[in-house]
Amino acid sequence: MIKQAVILAGGQGTRLGALTGHVSNPLLPLHGPPFLDHLLWNLARHGIRDIILSGGHPGEQLADYGRRRAGGSVGLRVFVEPSPLGTGGALRFLLPHLQDRFLLLNGDSLFDINYLDLPLAVDVPSRAPATIALRQVADAARHGRVELSGARVRRFLEQVPDPQPGLIYGGIAWLDRRLVEGFPAGFVSLEQEVFPHLAAEGGLLGKPYAGCFIDIGILDDCHRAGQELADWQRRPAVFLDRDGVINQDHDYVCTPDQFEWVEGAPQAIRWCNERGHLVIVVTNQSGIARGYYDEAQFQALTAWMQAELADLGAHVDAVYHCPHHPTEGVAPWRQVCHCRKPSPGLLEQAMSEWEIDRAGSLLIGDKARDVEAAQRAGVAGCLFPGGRLDLFVQQMLAGKTFSRNL
């Protein structure tokens, strides 16, 4: 399970010339906010909230960015290198703050993969110190080329002389802290030194992914990145009711021992994650109004559910719940509200907070009021008849093409 991510944002931006000026690549405003905001958004929706930003040039601006983002949905810490240390040297500088295993991202590229899949991506007898996410591109010479033999990287070439298609390192890695402990002091490059050496020794694993890849470290890519980011962030959603769809409806489920997964539910959620859909839970929870459990218990069960999913390489992007009942319970929960299904309030709130493609979205519920709420929100809805949820979700979305590849 991924709990920590490190974003390397120490590049000088030399390939972008006057476009960056005195602003490092990750702080460039693209599709509105700085590029870093898009990386943080993607990490947060995967449930990764312990995030370290490693800064170089200019350190003051990165530190200011960290202060502006303080207190948000992620725990962001910024560390500035005392001198240029390279991608590996930056990690050695951060060694006291690293967890045993952590996710590494380049701060000037965005690769839309299921982050939670990377630790599970390869099946090998012993744990390798590094697993990297790979992307097939038309011109690998711009990025260097990676050659695979099964799950193992046979060669990691930081420079390729001639334009040719191939696999490249997508700027995302799953690393063991013990690897960093072995780095020498001073300047160390992951791409030029560490990864080629690991590949030669058979200690570097890789998995290809087909998600959207945006590299703002290259001028031509940076010019079109704004529109690509807008297209990437707007995506369809699969709205799921909880009780009776994700878990068996045992009446007012509020603790892990009462929670029983519907067959195929984690697999359905992971399938949606990897297809590029948002997965959003919208659930009536009148047990709060009735006093059977409170908000804290509901949130604790939600956190447990997310942890269980993360161990399987899946995640729910958001959970919206209605704690009210129109006639039962006590104030302030006993009230007529706009969020209790069949009212569309939960879906409307989700669509106001996420860039959702309504036409490509779908709600799956187990009661007529779920479908009615979807219809009132302008979203297609269907009833889950029971059985394996993953097969049902795939059947419902069959024939719809929601590619996240750009």
Contacts in CASP RR format, 6 or more apart in sequence:
PFRMAT RR
TARGET T0000
AUTHOR 0000-0000-0000
METHOD contacts of the structure
MODEL  1
MIKQAVILAGGQGTRLGALTGHVSNPLLPLHGPPFLDHLLWNLARHGIRD
IILSGGHPGEQLADYGRRRAGGSVGLRVFVEPSPLGTGGALRFLLPHLQD
RFLLLNGDSLFDINYLDLPLAVDVPSRAPATIALRQVADAARHGRVELSG
ARVRRFLEQVPDPQPGLIYGGIAWLDRRLVEGFPAGFVSLEQEVFPHLAA
EGGLLGKPYAGCFIDIGILDDCHRAGQELADWQRRPAVFLDRDGVINQDH
DYVCTPDQFEWVEGAPQAIRWCNERGHLVIVVTNQSGIARGYYDEAQFQA
LTAWMQAELADLGAHVDAVYHCPHHPTEGVAPWRQVCHCRKPSPGLLEQA
MSEWEIDRAGSLLIGDKARDVEAAQRAGVAGCLFPGGRLDLFVQQMLAGK
TFSRNL
1 116 0 8 1.000
1 119 0 8 1.000
1 307 0 8 1.000
1 310 0 8 1.000
1 311 0 8 1.000
2 46 0 8 1.000
2 48 0 8 1.000
2 101 0 8 1.000
2 102 0 8 1.000
2 103 0 8 1.000
2 115 0 8 1.000
2 116 0 8 1.000
2 118 0 8 1.000
2 119 0 8 1.000
2 174 0 8 1.000
2 310 0 8 1.000
3 48 0 8 1.000
3 50 0 8 1.000
3 99 0 8 1.000
3 102 0 8 1.000
4 48 0 8 1.000
4 50 0 8 1.000
4 51 0 8 1.000
4 52 0 8 1.000
4 98 0 8 1.000
4 99 0 8 1.000
4 102 0 8 1.000
4 103 0 8 1.000
5 43 0 8 1.000
5 48 0 8 1.000
5 50 0 8 1.000
5 51 0 8 1.000
5 52 0 8 1.000
5 102 0 8 1.000
5 103 0 8 1.000
5 104 0 8 1.000
5 105 0 8 1.000
5 115 0 8 1.000
6 51 0 8 1.000
6 52 0 8 1.000
6 54 0 8 1.000
6 91 0 8 1.000
6 94 0 8 1.000
6 98 0 8 1.000
6 102 0 8 1.000
6 103 0 8 1.000
6 104 0 8 1.000
6 105 0 8 1.000
7 26 0 8 1.000
7 36 0 8 1.000
7 39 0 8 1.000
7 51 0 8 1.000
7 52 0 8 1.000
7 53 0 8 1.000
7 54 0 8 1.000
7 105 0 8 1.000
7 106 0 8 1.000
7 107 0 8 1.000
8 54 0 8 1.000
8 55 0 8 1.000
8 87 0 8 1.000
8 90 0 8 1.000
8 104 0 8 1.000
8 105 0 8 1.000
8 106 0 8 1.000
8 107 0 8 1.000
9 24 0 8 1.000
9 25 0 8 1.000
9 26 0 8 1.000
9 27 0 8 1.000
9 36 0 8 1.000
9 53 0 8 1.000
9 54 0 8 1.000
9 55 0 8 1.000
9 56 0 8 1.000
9 62 0 8 1.000
9 107 0 8 1.000
9 108 0 8 1.000
10 24 0 8 1.000
10 54 0 8 1.000
10 55 0 8 1.000
10 56 0 8 1.000
10 57 0 8 1.000
10 62 0 8 1.000
10 81 0 8 1.000
10 84 0 8 1.000
10 90 0 8 1.000
11 24 0 8 1.000
11 25 0 8 1.000
11 56 0 8 1.000
11 57 0 8 1.000
11 108 0 8 1.000
12 24 0 8 1.000
12 57 0 8 1.000
13 20 0 8 1.000
13 24 0 8 1.000
13 25 0 8 1.000
13 57 0 8 1.000
13 108 0 8 1.000
13 217 0 8 1.000
15 217 0 8 1.000
15 218 0 8 1.000
15 219 0 8 1.000
16 25 0 8 1.000
16 28 0 8 1.000
16 216 0 8 1.000
16 217 0 8 1.000
16 219 0 8 1.000
16 222 0 8 1.000
17 219 0 8 1.000
19 28 0 8 1.000
19 219 0 8 1.000
19 222 0 8 1.000
20 28 0 8 1.000
22 58 0 8 1.000
22 61 0 8 1.000
23 58 0 8 1.000
23 61 0 8 1.000
24 55 0 8 1.000
24 56 0 8 1.000
24 57 0 8 1.000
24 58 0 8 1.000
24 59 0 8 1.000
24 61 0 8 1.000
24 62 0 8 1.000
25 35 0 8 1.000
25 107 0 8 1.000
25 108 0 8 1.000
25 216 0 8 1.000
25 217 0 8 1.000
25 222 0 8 1.000
26 34 0 8 1.000
26 35 0 8 1.000
26 36 0 8 1.000
26 39 0 8 1.000
26 62 0 8 1.000
26 107 0 8 1.000
26 108 0 8 1.000
27 34 0 8 1.000
27 35 0 8 1.000
27 36 0 8 1.000
27 61 0 8 1.000
27 62 0 8 1.000
27 65 0 8 1.000
28 34 0 8 1.000
28 35 0 8 1.000
28 216 0 8 1.000
28 222 0 8 1.000
29 35 0 8 1.000
30 38 0 8 1.000
30 216 0 8 1.000
30 222 0 8 1.000
30 225 0 8 1.000
30 226 0 8 1.000
30 229 0 8 1.000
31 38 0 8 1.000
31 225 0 8 1.000
31 226 0 8 1.000
31 227 0 8 1.000
31 229 0 8 1.000
31 230 0 8 1.000
31 233 0 8 1.000
34 65 0 8 1.000
35 107 0 8 1.000
35 108 0 8 1.000
35 110 0 8 1.000
35 216 0 8 1.000
35 225 0 8 1.000
36 53 0 8 1.000
36 65 0 8 1.000
36 107 0 8 1.000
38 110 0 8 1.000
38 229 0 8 1.000
38 233 0 8 1.000
39 105 0 8 1.000
39 107 0 8 1.000
39 110 0 8 1.000
40 51 0 8 1.000
40 69 0 8 1.000
40 74 0 8 1.000
40 76 0 8 1.000
41 233 0 8 1.000
42 110 0 8 1.000
42 112 0 8 1.000
42 115 0 8 1.000
43 49 0 8 1.000
43 51 0 8 1.000
43 74 0 8 1.000
43 105 0 8 1.000
43 115 0 8 1.000
44 73 0 8 1.000
44 74 0 8 1.000
45 278 0 8 1.000
45 315 0 8 1.000
45 317 0 8 1.000
45 318 0 8 1.000
46 114 0 8 1.000
46 115 0 8 1.000
46 116 0 8 1.000
46 315 0 8 1.000
47 306 0 8 1.000
47 310 0 8 1.000
47 315 0 8 1.000
48 74 0 8 1.000
48 103 0 8 1.000
48 115 0 8 1.000
49 73 0 8 1.000
49 74 0 8 1.000
49 75 0 8 1.000
50 74 0 8 1.000
50 75 0 8 1.000
50 99 0 8 1.000
51 74 0 8 1.000
51 75 0 8 1.000
51 76 0 8 1.000
51 77 0 8 1.000
52 76 0 8 1.000
52 77 0 8 1.000
52 78 0 8 1.000
52 79 0 8 1.000
52 94 0 8 1.000
52 97 0 8 1.000
52 98 0 8 1.000
53 62 0 8 1.000
53 65 0 8 1.000
53 66 0 8 1.000
53 76 0 8 1.000
53 77 0 8 1.000
53 78 0 8 1.000
53 79 0 8 1.000
54 79 0 8 1.000
54 81 0 8 1.000
54 90 0 8 1.000
54 91 0 8 1.000
54 93 0 8 1.000
54 94 0 8 1.000
55 62 0 8 1.000
55 78 0 8 1.000
55 79 0 8 1.000
55 80 0 8 1.000
55 81 0 8 1.000
55 90 0 8 1.000
56 62 0 8 1.000
56 80 0 8 1.000
56 81 0 8 1.000
56 84 0 8 1.000
56 90 0 8 1.000
57 84 0 8 1.000
59 80 0 8 1.000
62 78 0 8 1.000
62 80 0 8 1.000
63 78 0 8 1.000
63 80 0 8 1.000
65 78 0 8 1.000
66 76 0 8 1.000
66 78 0 8 1.000
69 76 0 8 1.000
70 76 0 8 1.000
77 97 0 8 1.000
79 93 0 8 1.000
79 94 0 8 1.000
79 97 0 8 1.000
81 90 0 8 1.000
81 93 0 8 1.000
82 93 0 8 1.000
84 187 0 8 1.000
85 92 0 8 1.000
85 93 0 8 1.000
85 186 0 8 1.000
85 187 0 8 1.000
85 188 0 8 1.000
86 187 0 8 1.000
86 188 0 8 1.000
86 189 0 8 1.000
87 106 0 8 1.000
87 188 0 8 1.000
87 189 0 8 1.000
87 190 0 8 1.000
87 191 0 8 1.000
88 180 0 8 1.000
88 183 0 8 1.000
88 188 0 8 1.000
88 189 0 8 1.000
88 190 0 8 1.000
88 194 0 8 1.000
89 183 0 8 1.000
89 186 0 8 1.000
89 187 0 8 1.000
89 188 0 8 1.000
91 98 0 8 1.000
91 104 0 8 1.000
91 175 0 8 1.000
91 180 0 8 1.000
91 183 0 8 1.000
91 190 0 8 1.000
92 180 0 8 1.000
92 182 0 8 1.000
92 183 0 8 1.000
92 185 0 8 1.000
92 186 0 8 1.000
92 188 0 8 1.000
94 180 0 8 1.000
95 177 0 8 1.000
95 180 0 8 1.000
95 181 0 8 1.000
98 177 0 8 1.000
98 180 0 8 1.000
99 177 0 8 1.000
100 176 0 8 1.000
100 177 0 8 1.000
101 119 0 8 1.000
101 174 0 8 1.000
101 175 0 8 1.000
101 176 0 8 1.000
101 177 0 8 1.000
102 174 0 8 1.000
102 175 0 8 1.000
102 177 0 8 1.000
103 115 0 8 1.000
103 118 0 8 1.000
103 172 0 8 1.000
103 173 0 8 1.000
103 174 0 8 1.000
103 175 0 8 1.000
104 171 0 8 1.000
104 172 0 8 1.000
104 173 0 8 1.000
104 174 0 8 1.000
104 175 0 8 1.000
105 171 0 8 1.000
105 172 0 8 1.000
106 170 0 8 1.000
106 171 0 8 1.000
106 172 0 8 1.000
108 215 0 8 1.000
108 216 0 8 1.000
108 217 0 8 1.000
109 170 0 8 1.000
109 171 0 8 1.000
109 213 0 8 1.000
109 214 0 8 1.000
109 215 0 8 1.000
109 216 0 8 1.000
109 217 0 8 1.000
110 212 0 8 1.000
110 213 0 8 1.000
110 214 0 8 1.000
110 229 0 8 1.000
110 232 0 8 1.000
111 133 0 8 1.000
111 135 0 8 1.000
111 170 0 8 1.000
111 171 0 8 1.000
111 172 0 8 1.000
111 209 0 8 1.000
111 211 0 8 1.000
111 212 0 8 1.000
111 213 0 8 1.000
111 214 0 8 1.000
112 211 0 8 1.000
112 212 0 8 1.000
112 213 0 8 1.000
112 232 0 8 1.000
112 276 0 8 1.000
112 404 0 8 1.000
113 133 0 8 1.000
113 172 0 8 1.000
113 209 0 8 1.000
113 211 0 8 1.000
114 209 0 8 1.000
114 270 0 8 1.000
114 273 0 8 1.000
114 274 0 8 1.000
114 313 0 8 1.000
115 172 0 8 1.000
116 273 0 8 1.000
116 310 0 8 1.000
116 313 0 8 1.000
116 314 0 8 1.000
116 315 0 8 1.000
117 207 0 8 1.000
117 270 0 8 1.000
117 274 0 8 1.000
117 313 0 8 1.000
118 131 0 8 1.000
118 133 0 8 1.000
118 172 0 8 1.000
118 174 0 8 1.000
118 207 0 8 1.000
119 131 0 8 1.000
119 174 0 8 1.000
120 312 0 8 1.000
120 313 0 8 1.000
121 131 0 8 1.000
121 151 0 8 1.000
121 205 0 8 1.000
121 206 0 8 1.000
121 207 0 8 1.000
122 128 0 8 1.000
122 131 0 8 1.000
122 151 0 8 1.000
122 205 0 8 1.000
122 206 0 8 1.000
122 207 0 8 1.000
123 151 0 8 1.000
124 151 0 8 1.000
124 205 0 8 1.000
127 176 0 8 1.000
128 176 0 8 1.000
128 202 0 8 1.000
128 203 0 8 1.000
128 204 0 8 1.000
128 205 0 8 1.000
129 175 0 8 1.000
129 176 0 8 1.000
129 178 0 8 1.000
129 179 0 8 1.000
129 198 0 8 1.000
129 203 0 8 1.000
130 173 0 8 1.000
130 174 0 8 1.000
130 175 0 8 1.000
130 176 0 8 1.000
130 179 0 8 1.000
130 194 0 8 1.000
130 195 0 8 1.000
130 198 0 8 1.000
130 203 0 8 1.000
130 204 0 8 1.000
130 205 0 8 1.000
131 173 0 8 1.000
131 174 0 8 1.000
131 204 0 8 1.000
131 205 0 8 1.000
131 206 0 8 1.000
131 207 0 8 1.000
132 146 0 8 1.000
132 153 0 8 1.000
132 169 0 8 1.000
132 170 0 8 1.000
132 171 0 8 1.000
132 172 0 8 1.000
132 173 0 8 1.000
132 174 0 8 1.000
132 195 0 8 1.000
132 204 0 8 1.000
132 205 0 8 1.000
132 206 0 8 1.000
132 207 0 8 1.000
133 169 0 8 1.000
133 170 0 8 1.000
133 171 0 8 1.000
133 172 0 8 1.000
133 173 0 8 1.000
133 206 0 8 1.000
133 207 0 8 1.000
133 209 0 8 1.000
134 146 0 8 1.000
134 148 0 8 1.000
134 167 0 8 1.000
134 168 0 8 1.000
134 169 0 8 1.000
134 170 0 8 1.000
134 206 0 8 1.000
134 207 0 8 1.000
134 208 0 8 1.000
134 209 0 8 1.000
135 167 0 8 1.000
135 168 0 8 1.000
135 170 0 8 1.000
135 208 0 8 1.000
135 209 0 8 1.000
135 210 0 8 1.000
135 211 0 8 1.000
135 213 0 8 1.000
136 165 0 8 1.000
136 166 0 8 1.000
136 167 0 8 1.000
136 168 0 8 1.000
136 208 0 8 1.000
136 210 0 8 1.000
137 143 0 8 1.000
137 165 0 8 1.000
137 166 0 8 1.000
137 167 0 8 1.000
137 168 0 8 1.000
137 213 0 8 1.000
138 165 0 8 1.000
139 163 0 8 1.000
139 164 0 8 1.000
139 165 0 8 1.000
140 160 0 8 1.000
140 163 0 8 1.000
140 164 0 8 1.000
140 165 0 8 1.000
140 166 0 8 1.000
140 167 0 8 1.000
140 168 0 8 1.000
141 160 0 8 1.000
141 161 0 8 1.000
141 162 0 8 1.000
141 163 0 8 1.000
141 164 0 8 1.000
142 163 0 8 1.000
142 218 0 8 1.000
143 168 0 8 1.000
143 169 0 8 1.000
143 170 0 8 1.000
143 215 0 8 1.000
144 157 0 8 1.000
144 158 0 8 1.000
144 159 0 8 1.000
144 160 0 8 1.000
144 168 0 8 1.000
144 169 0 8 1.000
145 155 0 8 1.000
145 157 0 8 1.000
145 160 0 8 1.000
145 164 0 8 1.000
145 166 0 8 1.000
145 167 0 8 1.000
145 168 0 8 1.000
146 153 0 8 1.000
146 155 0 8 1.000
146 156 0 8 1.000
146 157 0 8 1.000
146 166 0 8 1.000
146 167 0 8 1.000
146 168 0 8 1.000
146 169 0 8 1.000
146 206 0 8 1.000
147 153 0 8 1.000
147 154 0 8 1.000
147 155 0 8 1.000
147 156 0 8 1.000
147 157 0 8 1.000
147 167 0 8 1.000
148 154 0 8 1.000
148 167 0 8 1.000
148 206 0 8 1.000
148 208 0 8 1.000
151 205 0 8 1.000
151 206 0 8 1.000
151 207 0 8 1.000
152 199 0 8 1.000
152 202 0 8 1.000
152 203 0 8 1.000
152 204 0 8 1.000
152 205 0 8 1.000
152 206 0 8 1.000
153 195 0 8 1.000
153 198 0 8 1.000
153 199 0 8 1.000
153 202 0 8 1.000
153 203 0 8 1.000
153 204 0 8 1.000
153 205 0 8 1.000
153 206 0 8 1.000
154 199 0 8 1.000
155 196 0 8 1.000
155 199 0 8 1.000
155 200 0 8 1.000
156 169 0 8 1.000
156 191 0 8 1.000
156 195 0 8 1.000
156 196 0 8 1.000
156 198 0 8 1.000
156 199 0 8 1.000
156 204 0 8 1.000
157 196 0 8 1.000
158 189 0 8 1.000
158 191 0 8 1.000
158 192 0 8 1.000
158 196 0 8 1.000
167 208 0 8 1.000
169 191 0 8 1.000
169 195 0 8 1.000
170 213 0 8 1.000
173 190 0 8 1.000
179 194 0 8 1.000
179 198 0 8 1.000
183 194 0 8 1.000
188 194 0 8 1.000
195 204 0 8 1.000
198 204 0 8 1.000
210 405 0 8 1.000
211 404 0 8 1.000
211 405 0 8 1.000
212 228 0 8 1.000
212 232 0 8 1.000
212 404 0 8 1.000
212 405 0 8 1.000
212 406 0 8 1.000
213 406 0 8 1.000
214 221 0 8 1.000
214 225 0 8 1.000
214 228 0 8 1.000
214 229 0 8 1.000
214 232 0 8 1.000
214 406 0 8 1.000
215 221 0 8 1.000
216 222 0 8 1.000
216 225 0 8 1.000
228 406 0 8 1.000
231 406 0 8 1.000
232 404 0 8 1.000
232 406 0 8 1.000
233 355 0 8 1.000
234 355 0 8 1.000
234 356 0 8 1.000
234 357 0 8 1.000
235 276 0 8 1.000
235 277 0 8 1.000
235 278 0 8 1.000
235 355 0 8 1.000
235 356 0 8 1.000
235 357 0 8 1.000
235 402 0 8 1.000
235 404 0 8 1.000
236 276 0 8 1.000
236 277 0 8 1.000
236 278 0 8 1.000
236 356 0 8 1.000
236 357 0 8 1.000
236 359 0 8 1.000
236 360 0 8 1.000
236 361 0 8 1.000
236 362 0 8 1.000
236 400 0 8 1.000
236 402 0 8 1.000
237 277 0 8 1.000
237 278 0 8 1.000
237 279 0 8 1.000
237 280 0 8 1.000
237 317 0 8 1.000
237 350 0 8 1.000
237 354 0 8 1.000
237 356 0 8 1.000
237 357 0 8 1.000
237 361 0 8 1.000
237 362 0 8 1.000
238 272 0 8 1.000
238 277 0 8 1.000
238 278 0 8 1.000
238 279 0 8 1.000
238 280 0 8 1.000
238 361 0 8 1.000
238 362 0 8 1.000
238 363 0 8 1.000
238 364 0 8 1.000
238 393 0 8 1.000
238 397 0 8 1.000
239 280 0 8 1.000
239 281 0 8 1.000
239 282 0 8 1.000
239 347 0 8 1.000
239 350 0 8 1.000
239 361 0 8 1.000
239 362 0 8 1.000
239 363 0 8 1.000
239 364 0 8 1.000
239 374 0 8 1.000
239 379 0 8 1.000
240 246 0 8 1.000
240 269 0 8 1.000
240 279 0 8 1.000
240 280 0 8 1.000
240 281 0 8 1.000
240 282 0 8 1.000
240 316 0 8 1.000
240 363 0 8 1.000
240 364 0 8 1.000
240 365 0 8 1.000
241 281 0 8 1.000
241 282 0 8 1.000
241 283 0 8 1.000
241 341 0 8 1.000
241 363 0 8 1.000
241 364 0 8 1.000
241 365 0 8 1.000
241 366 0 8 1.000
241 367 0 8 1.000
241 370 0 8 1.000
241 384 0 8 1.000
242 281 0 8 1.000
242 283 0 8 1.000
242 319 0 8 1.000
243 249 0 8 1.000
243 250 0 8 1.000
243 253 0 8 1.000
243 283 0 8 1.000
243 366 0 8 1.000
244 262 0 8 1.000
244 365 0 8 1.000
244 366 0 8 1.000
244 384 0 8 1.000
245 262 0 8 1.000
245 265 0 8 1.000
245 364 0 8 1.000
245 365 0 8 1.000
245 366 0 8 1.000
245 384 0 8 1.000
245 389 0 8 1.000
246 261 0 8 1.000
246 262 0 8 1.000
246 265 0 8 1.000
246 269 0 8 1.000
246 281 0 8 1.000
246 305 0 8 1.000
246 389 0 8 1.000
247 253 0 8 1.000
247 259 0 8 1.000
247 260 0 8 1.000
247 261 0 8 1.000
247 262 0 8 1.000
247 265 0 8 1.000
248 260 0 8 1.000
248 261 0 8 1.000
248 262 0 8 1.000
249 366 0 8 1.000
250 258 0 8 1.000
250 260 0 8 1.000
252 287 0 8 1.000
252 290 0 8 1.000
252 292 0 8 1.000
252 293 0 8 1.000
253 259 0 8 1.000
253 301 0 8 1.000
254 287 0 8 1.000
254 292 0 8 1.000
254 293 0 8 1.000
254 297 0 8 1.000
254 298 0 8 1.000
254 301 0 8 1.000
255 297 0 8 1.000
255 301 0 8 1.000
256 301 0 8 1.000
256 304 0 8 1.000
259 301 0 8 1.000
259 304 0 8 1.000
259 305 0 8 1.000
262 386 0 8 1.000
262 387 0 8 1.000
262 389 0 8 1.000
263 387 0 8 1.000
263 388 0 8 1.000
263 389 0 8 1.000
264 388 0 8 1.000
264 389 0 8 1.000
264 390 0 8 1.000
264 391 0 8 1.000
265 389 0 8 1.000
265 390 0 8 1.000
266 308 0 8 1.000
266 309 0 8 1.000
266 312 0 8 1.000
266 314 0 8 1.000
267 312 0 8 1.000
267 314 0 8 1.000
267 389 0 8 1.000
267 390 0 8 1.000
268 389 0 8 1.000
268 390 0 8 1.000
268 392 0 8 1.000
268 393 0 8 1.000
268 394 0 8 1.000
269 279 0 8 1.000
269 309 0 8 1.000
269 314 0 8 1.000
269 315 0 8 1.000
269 316 0 8 1.000
270 309 0 8 1.000
270 312 0 8 1.000
270 313 0 8 1.000
270 314 0 8 1.000
271 390 0 8 1.000
271 393 0 8 1.000
271 394 0 8 1.000
272 279 0 8 1.000
272 393 0 8 1.000
273 279 0 8 1.000
273 313 0 8 1.000
273 314 0 8 1.000
273 315 0 8 1.000
275 397 0 8 1.000
275 402 0 8 1.000
275 404 0 8 1.000
276 402 0 8 1.000
276 404 0 8 1.000
277 402 0 8 1.000
278 317 0 8 1.000
278 318 0 8 1.000
278 354 0 8 1.000
278 356 0 8 1.000
279 315 0 8 1.000
279 316 0 8 1.000
279 317 0 8 1.000
280 316 0 8 1.000
280 317 0 8 1.000
280 318 0 8 1.000
280 319 0 8 1.000
280 320 0 8 1.000
280 350 0 8 1.000
280 354 0 8 1.000
281 316 0 8 1.000
281 318 0 8 1.000
281 319 0 8 1.000
281 320 0 8 1.000
281 321 0 8 1.000
282 320 0 8 1.000
282 321 0 8 1.000
282 341 0 8 1.000
282 346 0 8 1.000
282 347 0 8 1.000
282 350 0 8 1.000
282 363 0 8 1.000
282 373 0 8 1.000
283 319 0 8 1.000
283 320 0 8 1.000
283 321 0 8 1.000
283 322 0 8 1.000
283 346 0 8 1.000
284 321 0 8 1.000
284 322 0 8 1.000
284 340 0 8 1.000
284 341 0 8 1.000
285 298 0 8 1.000
285 321 0 8 1.000
285 322 0 8 1.000
285 323 0 8 1.000
286 322 0 8 1.000
286 323 0 8 1.000
286 324 0 8 1.000
286 325 0 8 1.000
286 328 0 8 1.000
286 340 0 8 1.000
287 293 0 8 1.000
287 323 0 8 1.000
287 325 0 8 1.000
288 294 0 8 1.000
288 295 0 8 1.000
288 298 0 8 1.000
288 323 0 8 1.000
288 333 0 8 1.000
289 323 0 8 1.000
289 324 0 8 1.000
289 325 0 8 1.000
289 328 0 8 1.000
289 329 0 8 1.000
289 330 0 8 1.000
289 333 0 8 1.000
289 334 0 8 1.000
290 325 0 8 1.000
290 328 0 8 1.000
290 329 0 8 1.000
291 329 0 8 1.000
291 330 0 8 1.000
295 323 0 8 1.000
298 321 0 8 1.000
298 323 0 8 1.000
302 319 0 8 1.000
305 316 0 8 1.000
306 315 0 8 1.000
306 316 0 8 1.000
309 315 0 8 1.000
309 316 0 8 1.000
317 354 0 8 1.000
318 350 0 8 1.000
318 353 0 8 1.000
318 354 0 8 1.000
320 339 0 8 1.000
320 346 0 8 1.000
320 347 0 8 1.000
320 349 0 8 1.000
320 350 0 8 1.000
321 346 0 8 1.000
322 337 0 8 1.000
322 339 0 8 1.000
322 340 0 8 1.000
322 341 0 8 1.000
322 346 0 8 1.000
323 333 0 8 1.000
324 333 0 8 1.000
324 334 0 8 1.000
324 335 0 8 1.000
324 336 0 8 1.000
324 337 0 8 1.000
324 339 0 8 1.000
324 340 0 8 1.000
325 333 0 8 1.000
325 334 0 8 1.000
325 340 0 8 1.000
326 334 0 8 1.000
326 335 0 8 1.000
326 336 0 8 1.000
326 337 0 8 1.000
326 340 0 8 1.000
327 334 0 8 1.000
328 334 0 8 1.000
337 343 0 8 1.000
338 344 0 8 1.000
338 345 0 8 1.000
339 345 0 8 1.000
339 346 0 8 1.000
339 349 0 8 1.000
341 367 0 8 1.000
341 369 0 8 1.000
341 370 0 8 1.000
341 372 0 8 1.000
341 373 0 8 1.000
342 368 0 8 1.000
342 369 0 8 1.000
342 370 0 8 1.000
342 372 0 8 1.000
342 373 0 8 1.000
342 376 0 8 1.000
343 373 0 8 1.000
343 376 0 8 1.000
344 373 0 8 1.000
344 374 0 8 1.000
344 376 0 8 1.000
344 377 0 8 1.000
344 378 0 8 1.000
345 373 0 8 1.000
345 377 0 8 1.000
346 373 0 8 1.000
347 363 0 8 1.000
347 373 0 8 1.000
347 374 0 8 1.000
347 377 0 8 1.000
347 379 0 8 1.000
348 377 0 8 1.000
350 356 0 8 1.000
351 358 0 8 1.000
351 377 0 8 1.000
357 402 0 8 1.000
358 377 0 8 1.000
358 378 0 8 1.000
358 379 0 8 1.000
360 380 0 8 1.000
360 400 0 8 1.000
360 402 0 8 1.000
361 379 0 8 1.000
361 380 0 8 1.000
362 379 0 8 1.000
362 380 0 8 1.000
362 381 0 8 1.000
362 382 0 8 1.000
362 396 0 8 1.000
362 397 0 8 1.000
363 370 0 8 1.000
363 371 0 8 1.000
363 373 0 8 1.000
363 374 0 8 1.000
363 379 0 8 1.000
363 380 0 8 1.000
363 381 0 8 1.000
363 382 0 8 1.000
364 370 0 8 1.000
364 381 0 8 1.000
364 382 0 8 1.000
364 383 0 8 1.000
364 384 0 8 1.000
364 389 0 8 1.000
364 392 0 8 1.000
364 393 0 8 1.000
364 396 0 8 1.000
365 371 0 8 1.000
365 381 0 8 1.000
365 382 0 8 1.000
365 383 0 8 1.000
365 384 0 8 1.000
366 383 0 8 1.000
366 384 0 8 1.000
366 386 0 8 1.000
367 383 0 8 1.000
368 383 0 8 1.000
370 381 0 8 1.000
370 383 0 8 1.000
371 381 0 8 1.000
371 382 0 8 1.000
371 383 0 8 1.000
374 380 0 8 1.000
374 381 0 8 1.000
375 381 0 8 1.000
382 396 0 8 1.000
384 392 0 8 1.000
385 392 0 8 1.000
386 392 0 8 1.000
END
